[in-house]
């Protein structure tokens, strides 16, 4: 799988091993890769996000090359974004490392959303006008 951070122009490539322990080195790289680009603060991300990305990739038959819009958000970043947009949750799971916003070139965001909903492994948000999908490892819900 290859992730591209649209905010930092960084790539992260790795091999998924669903339902197995990811090594500490990969998780550290994942945390740093998904850091809040506004504050440069990294946070522990839920490793289940890696399994969720892998499952969505398999279900959609994607190449597994994702453009990351947002990963971790520091509370002050979330507050600032919330003031600018009604679509930002006050208690966003981005602030505790359990959410990621993404898109890919080889599968439509709508198809990503449908696959994630079918997996029933957390929250799924579809932002048609901005062309991205929110995936999280919280309660199962959709918007």
FENRA-V341918 format. One record per residue. RES is the residue in one letter. PHI is phi as a letter, one per 20 degrees, with the letter a starting at -180 (none if undefined). PSI is psi in whole degrees, 0 to 359 (NA if undefined). D_FIRST is the distance of its C-alpha to the first C-alpha in Angstrom with 1 decimal. Layout:
res={RES:RES}
phi={PHI:PHI}
psi={PSI:PSI}
d_first={D_FIRST:D_FIRST}
This chain:
res={X:X:X:X:X:X:X:X:X:X:X:X:X:X:X:X:X:X:X:X:X:X:X:X:X:X:X:X:X:X:X:X:X:X:X:X:X:X:X:X:X:X:X:X:X:X:X:X:X:X:X:X:X:X:X:X:X:X:X:X:X:X:X:X:X:X:X:X:X:X:X:X:X:X:X:X:X:X:X:X:X:X:X:X:X:X:X:X:X:X:X:X:X:X:X:X:X:X:X:X:X:X:X:X:X:X:X:X:X:X:X:X:X:X:X:X:X:X:X:X:X:X:X:X:X:X:X:X:X:X:X:X:X:X:X:X:X:X:X:X:X:X:X}
phi={none:c:d:c:e:f:e:d:m:d:d:c:d:a:d:e:c:g:m:c:f:e:f:g:f:f:f:f:f:f:f:f:f:e:g:f:f:f:d:m:e:e:b:f:e:f:g:f:f:f:f:f:f:f:f:f:f:f:f:e:m:f:f:m:d:d:e:e:e:b:c:f:c:f:g:f:f:f:f:f:f:f:f:e:b:f:e:d:f:f:d:g:f:f:f:c:m:d:b:b:d:b:b:b:e:e:b:f:f:f:f:f:f:f:f:f:f:f:f:l:d:q:e:c:d:d:d:g:f:e:l:b:c:e:c:b:d:e:f:f:a:c:b}
psi={145:129:141:122:112:344:331:354:35:152:151:117:141:165:129:146:78:143:16:166:130:144:155:324:315:316:322:316:319:315:314:320:321:16:160:113:343:323:349:24:127:157:153:121:149:119:338:339:324:316:321:316:317:314:318:320:313:313:324:353:34:161:349:31:104:142:119:124:319:141:247:143:125:151:320:327:315:319:316:316:323:323:328:341:138:350:5:122:141:320:51:139:348:328:347:17:28:16:153:140:134:170:169:157:336:356:137:153:326:319:322:316:312:319:316:322:317:328:334:53:13:197:146:121:139:121:86:312:328:354:58:166:139:129:137:167:26:206:152:119:162:156:NA}
d_first={0.0:3.8:6.7:10.2:13.2:16.0:18.7:18.1:16.5:14.0:10.4:8.2:5.6:5.5:6.0:7.0:10.7:12.2:15.8:15.9:16.5:13.9:15.6:17.5:16.0:12.4:14.1:16.4:13.8:12.1:15.7:16.7:13.8:14.9:18.5:21.2:21.6:25.2:26.4:23.7:23.8:20.9:21.0:19.6:16.9:16.9:14.3:14.8:12.7:9.5:11.2:12.1:8.8:7.9:11.4:11.5:8.7:10.9:14.1:13.6:12.2:9.8:7.6:4.9:6.0:8.1:11.3:12.5:16.3:17.3:16.4:19.3:22.7:25.8:28.8:30.6:27.7:27.6:31.4:31.4:28.9:30.9:34.0:32.5:31.0:32.1:28.5:27.6:28.5:30.9:29.2:25.6:23.0:21.2:24.0:23.2:19.5:18.8:17.6:15.1:15.8:13.4:13.5:11.7:13.7:13.3:14.4:17.3:17.3:20.1:18.0:15.3:18.4:20.0:17.1:16.9:20.7:20.8:18.7:21.3:19.3:20.4:21.4:20.3:21.7:21.7:23.0:24.0:25.9:23.2:20.5:18.0:17.3:17.9:16.4:18.1:18.9:22.6:25.2:24.5:25.7:25.0:26.3}
